[in-house]
Every structure is written in structure tokens, then in C-alpha cells.
Amino acid sequence: MIPEIPVSGLTLILGGARSGKSSFAEKIAREAGKSVLFIATATANDIEMAERIRKHQASRPPEWQTLELPHNIAHHLDSSAAPVVIVDCITLLVSNVLCSLPEDTQDDVILRHSQIEIDELIAAQARCGGQWLVVSNEVGLGLVPPYPLGRIYRDALGFANQALAREASRVILMVAGIPMVIK
């Protein structure tokens, strides 16, 4: 059974790797029958990632507009954004923010930069309106990362997911391709 997704507002779609998050968001967007803006946050830092990005691009309908934005998403959007917006994904967005900072950046500064990015994204959704489908990994269910950078990344993404969930009208957790309504 597919949960009812609001036709306006923010829907957060969480899950583990390969849980069906992106496919679910794309299915909802296709079924909306409206113009879609797909915001991709991935960057091709190696050959394998470049191939993944190419496959994702090829799988999207050609009429969908795509913006490839590793960060600062809100600065590229205005009220003329499509009625359906997919942001795929917050997981890479937070990683991109973290990697854009100098290596010796203090944890509180990293968290603040991540929080600013998410706050601006939430404000952009409120300003632009429409139906937003925001995809993110749930990383808080696994082991504690054994190194400091991994721990601060997990914390930043966890805080980002919490902020998005607070603002979302619907939160879906994907498990093995099955959507479960959390909120």
C-alpha cells in the first residue's frame, strides 16, 4: 500500500542505502502529472560515481528540469520553481558542505554550516511552495563511526534530518522498498 503524499509542502523520504528512497520520490513525482524540478546534489569525484550519475540522469524523464547543485541550493531557486521539486539527496548535500570547509574546521562550525544550508532549503520550500520530495539517508541506526570526521558527518546529517522532519507534512521511512509513514 502506497501512503498518501500531500500535493503541497515538504515530504521527507528517509531510509538506508538502496532502500528505494529515490525511486519512491520519482514515482510520486511522475504520478503528480506536473512539471518537475530535480535537484541533484551528487558530484562525480571518481569514475564509478560518474557512471552512477549518468545512469540516474538517463532514468529521469527528459521533460524534467535538472539542476546539479552540490550545495547552496536555496540561492538557485525562486518562486518560478516547478510545482514538484525533488531534492536527491540531503546525504550528499551535507557531505558536500562538510568537504567544502577547510580540514581543520571546528565541529561546531561544521554543524552551523550544515544547519544554515538546511534552514535555507526549508525557507526556499516555503517561499517557492509546491510539492517537495526530499530524500535523505537515515544514518543513525548503525555503528558509531570510528573516526572523528565520520562522527561529525553522522551528527550533521542527523540534525539535518531532524530539522527537515519537523517542517515536513509527511515523513516516509523506506525499508526494503516498502514505504512506511512515520509522520
PyMOL commands that set and color helices and strands:
alter all, ss='L'
color gray80, all
select helices_A, chain A and resi 21-32+47-59+73-76+90-100+107-128+148-167
alter helices_A, ss='H'
color red, helices_A
select strands_A, chain A and resi 9-15+36-40+65-68+84-88+131-137+170-175+178-181
alter strands_A, ss='S'
color yellow, strands_A
deselect
rebuild
show_as cartoon
